Amino acid sequence: MTKINVLKECKCFQESDFINNEEFDSKDEALLKAQHMVRYMNDEFCGKHNFTLREVGDELQIAVDMNETKSSGCCGGGHCS
């Protein structure tokens, strides 16, 4: 089993249809889903954060960092402080 773990849920993620800690029987299936999530979140969310994917053991982690090119501040998800 491979799990997709979004390390910090921003407000945009919480309001999306994505599921955190979703598990997949196939690592390939999980990787395709995680890549889709990262691409979608970077393209369609508010732009205040940058999402990156990394593999740690049997887990795919999506990290959430402040997007340095946006100066409007945090989205209010409670994870930027």
Rosetta blueprint (number, residue, H / E / L):
1 M L
2 T E
3 K E
4 I E
5 N E
6 V E
7 L L
8 K L
9 E L
10 C L
11 K H
12 C H
13 F H
14 Q H
15 E L
16 S L
17 D L
18 F L
19 I L
20 N L
21 N L
22 E E
23 E E
24 F E
25 D L
26 S L
27 K H
28 D H
29 E H
30 A H
31 L H
32 L H
33 K H
34 A H
35 Q H
36 H H
37 M H
38 V H
39 R H
40 Y H
41 M H
42 N H
43 D H
44 E H
45 F L
46 C L
47 G L
48 K L
49 H E
50 N E
51 F E
52 T E
53 L E
54 R E
55 E E
56 V E
57 G L
58 D L
59 E E
60 L E
61 Q E
62 I E
63 A E
64 V E
65 D E
66 M E
67 N L
68 E L
69 T L
70 K L
71 S L
72 S L
73 G L
74 C L
75 C L
76 G L
77 G L
78 G L
79 H L
80 C L
81 S L
